[in-house]
Amino acid sequence: MKDVYSLVRKFKDKYPATIAWRLKAHSKVIEKHINPDEELLYAFIGQKCLAATDIIHTYIVAITDKRIIIAHKRLLFGYFCISITPDLFNDLTVESGIFWGKVIIDTLNEQVVMSYVDKRCLPEVETAISSNMMEAKKRYQSLGEKHD
């Protein structure tokens, strides 16, 4: 299996304007939640925040062959982990600003907004999420048809 931290470090080196902290700690949360039968395909980082001045909530977004995992290790104890399966994935929006961009993952239940990503990474992130989720949706739907 690919190492989450090495993928995230590679992303940060390629897109240094992305604001992110504590990458090793967040990577460990992702690694806890990747199932043995899942393959890690892509990972990127950003700030999951609602306010424009909130830059302290770094999250890692990992794309596997089966789902999207979004994780954050809390400073003192515990962590947050969100799993988006193909049946919940609805839409993806990327927004480019002057310095940074946003990636908005729309699900049936909520919108996950990843801010302060280097705007140069937006085409790569969009392609990684869209192509992998569309492929996962096809596999997911074909499994459902076999069970009907």
GUKEDREN-624009 format. One record per residue (C-alpha): residue number from 0; residue in one letter; x, y, z. Coordinates in nm, 4 decimals. Each point is the difference from the previous one (the first is absolute). Layout:
# GUKEDREN-624009
REC|NUM|A|X|Y|Z
...
***
This chain:
# GUKEDREN-624009
REC|0|M|0.0000|0.0000|0.0000
REC|1|K|0.1152|0.3538|-0.0724
REC|2|D|0.1031|0.2019|0.3012
REC|3|V|-0.2433|0.2875|0.0713
REC|4|Y|0.2679|0.2281|0.1407
REC|5|S|0.2276|-0.0422|-0.3026
REC|6|L|-0.2869|0.0882|-0.2368
REC|7|V|-0.0923|0.3040|0.2080
REC|8|R|0.3629|0.1110|0.0285
REC|9|K|0.0379|-0.0344|-0.3777
REC|10|F|-0.3151|0.2115|-0.0472
REC|11|K|0.1277|0.2679|0.2419
REC|12|D|0.3393|0.0103|-0.1741
REC|13|K|-0.1664|0.0359|-0.3406
REC|14|Y|-0.2512|0.2625|0.1213
REC|15|P|0.1771|0.1902|0.2806
REC|16|A|-0.2565|0.2833|0.0216
REC|17|T|-0.2494|-0.2440|0.1544
REC|18|I|-0.0420|0.0790|0.3697
REC|19|A|0.0311|-0.3134|0.2141
REC|20|W|0.1344|-0.1117|0.3389
REC|21|R|0.0707|-0.3275|0.1840
REC|22|L|-0.0014|-0.2207|-0.3081
REC|23|K|0.1402|-0.3104|0.1719
REC|24|A|-0.2657|0.0053|0.2725
REC|25|H|-0.2835|0.0391|-0.2517
REC|26|S|0.1489|-0.2719|-0.2217
REC|27|K|-0.0126|-0.2501|0.2864
REC|28|V|-0.3760|0.0532|0.0316
REC|29|I|-0.0485|-0.0786|-0.3699
REC|30|E|0.2168|-0.3124|0.0302
REC|31|K|-0.2151|-0.1251|0.2892
REC|32|H|-0.3106|0.0192|-0.2149
REC|33|I|0.1180|-0.1392|-0.3331
REC|34|N|-0.1321|-0.3523|-0.0300
REC|35|P|0.2355|-0.2822|-0.1029
REC|36|D|-0.1896|-0.0469|-0.3281
REC|37|E|0.0233|0.3709|-0.0954
REC|38|E|0.2689|0.1544|-0.2163
REC|39|L|0.1132|0.3548|0.0726
REC|40|L|0.0029|0.1908|-0.3290
REC|41|Y|0.0500|0.3675|0.0826
REC|42|A|0.0227|0.2328|0.2982
REC|43|F|-0.0034|0.3750|0.0484
REC|44|I|-0.0205|0.2480|0.2859
REC|45|G|-0.1913|0.3145|0.0829
REC|46|Q|-0.1862|0.1883|0.2677
REC|47|K|-0.3530|-0.1178|0.0766
REC|48|C|-0.1438|0.3277|0.1148
REC|49|L|-0.3055|0.2163|-0.0247
REC|50|A|0.1483|0.3415|0.0838
REC|51|A|0.2540|0.1669|-0.2263
REC|52|T|0.2361|0.0598|0.2928
REC|53|D|-0.0098|-0.3591|0.1288
REC|54|I|0.3305|-0.1584|-0.1068
REC|55|I|0.0663|-0.2404|0.2869
REC|56|H|-0.2087|-0.3021|-0.1026
REC|57|T|0.2204|-0.1948|-0.2383
REC|58|Y|-0.1645|-0.3100|-0.1434
REC|59|I|0.1335|-0.2680|-0.2320
REC|60|V|-0.2226|-0.1213|-0.2803
REC|61|A|0.0884|-0.3512|-0.1137
REC|62|I|-0.1564|-0.1540|-0.3075
REC|63|T|-0.0124|-0.3764|-0.0099
REC|64|D|-0.1435|-0.2310|-0.2616
REC|65|K|-0.3177|-0.0261|0.2130
REC|66|R|-0.0597|0.3363|0.1732
REC|67|I|0.1324|0.3360|0.1134
REC|68|I|0.1363|0.0230|0.3555
REC|69|I|0.0440|0.3403|0.1642
REC|70|A|0.1871|0.0091|0.3311
REC|71|H|0.1350|0.2373|0.2626
REC|72|K|0.1933|-0.0831|0.3188
REC|73|R|-0.1065|0.2240|0.2870
REC|74|L|0.2757|0.1788|0.1893
REC|75|L|-0.0366|-0.1647|0.3409
REC|76|F|-0.2091|-0.3126|-0.0424
REC|77|G|-0.2262|-0.1656|-0.2530
REC|78|Y|-0.0581|0.0601|-0.3677
REC|79|F|-0.2627|0.0598|-0.2667
REC|80|C|-0.0521|-0.2328|-0.2952
REC|81|I|-0.2566|0.0348|-0.2782
REC|82|S|-0.0633|-0.2739|-0.2554
REC|83|I|-0.1748|0.0810|-0.3276
REC|84|T|-0.1133|-0.3085|-0.1886
REC|85|P|-0.0948|0.0091|-0.3697
REC|86|D|-0.3725|-0.0110|0.0742
REC|87|L|0.0302|0.3173|0.2130
REC|88|F|0.2276|0.1918|-0.2387
REC|89|N|-0.2056|0.2563|-0.1875
REC|90|D|0.2142|0.2684|-0.1614
REC|91|L|0.3375|0.1713|0.0025
REC|92|T|0.0745|0.3703|-0.0355
REC|93|V|0.3401|0.1683|-0.0210
REC|94|E|0.0416|0.3728|0.0474
REC|95|S|0.3127|0.1983|-0.0750
REC|96|G|0.0746|0.3284|0.1746
REC|97|I|0.2923|0.2404|-0.0149
REC|98|F|0.2358|-0.2066|0.2159
REC|99|W|-0.1788|-0.3201|0.0972
REC|100|G|-0.2760|-0.2265|-0.1176
REC|101|K|-0.2851|-0.1974|0.1523
REC|102|V|-0.1174|-0.3534|-0.0606
REC|103|I|-0.3652|-0.0555|0.0894
REC|104|I|-0.1117|-0.3622|0.0264
REC|105|D|-0.3775|-0.0130|-0.0022
REC|106|T|-0.1654|-0.3047|0.1523
REC|107|L|-0.3629|-0.0819|0.0620
REC|108|N|0.0376|0.1097|0.3629
REC|109|E|0.2487|0.2871|0.0001
REC|110|Q|0.2588|0.2022|-0.1862
REC|111|V|0.3635|-0.0530|0.0942
REC|112|V|0.1997|0.3151|-0.0796
REC|113|M|0.3783|-0.0284|-0.0206
REC|114|S|0.1547|0.3480|-0.0118
REC|115|Y|0.3450|0.1531|-0.0286
REC|116|V|0.1261|-0.2480|-0.2567
REC|117|D|0.2550|0.1183|-0.2544
REC|118|K|-0.2118|0.1087|-0.2957
REC|119|R|0.2382|-0.1759|-0.2421
REC|120|C|-0.1094|-0.3395|0.1391
REC|121|L|-0.3700|0.0440|-0.0811
REC|122|P|-0.0002|-0.1803|-0.3402
REC|123|E|0.1949|-0.2938|0.1466
REC|124|V|-0.2236|-0.0305|0.3063
REC|125|E|-0.3167|0.0303|-0.2091
REC|126|T|0.1173|-0.2711|-0.2379
REC|127|A|0.1030|-0.2325|0.2833
REC|128|I|-0.3300|0.0318|0.1855
REC|129|S|-0.2314|0.0011|-0.3016
REC|130|S|0.1570|-0.2872|-0.1907
REC|131|N|0.0403|-0.2228|0.3063
REC|132|M|-0.3473|0.0647|0.1386
REC|133|M|-0.1641|-0.0566|-0.3392
REC|134|E|0.1860|-0.3299|-0.0322
REC|135|A|-0.0987|-0.0971|0.3559
REC|136|K|-0.3639|0.0930|-0.0713
REC|137|K|-0.0003|-0.2328|-0.3032
REC|138|R|0.1355|-0.2870|0.2092
REC|139|Y|-0.2427|0.0809|0.2816
REC|140|Q|-0.2997|0.0059|-0.2361
REC|141|S|0.1030|-0.3237|-0.1687
REC|142|L|0.0183|-0.1688|0.3426
REC|143|G|-0.3522|0.1248|0.0736
REC|144|E|-0.1305|-0.1375|-0.3295
REC|145|K|0.1494|-0.3434|0.0750
REC|146|H|-0.1859|-0.0102|0.3335
REC|147|D|-0.3387|0.0983|-0.1513
***
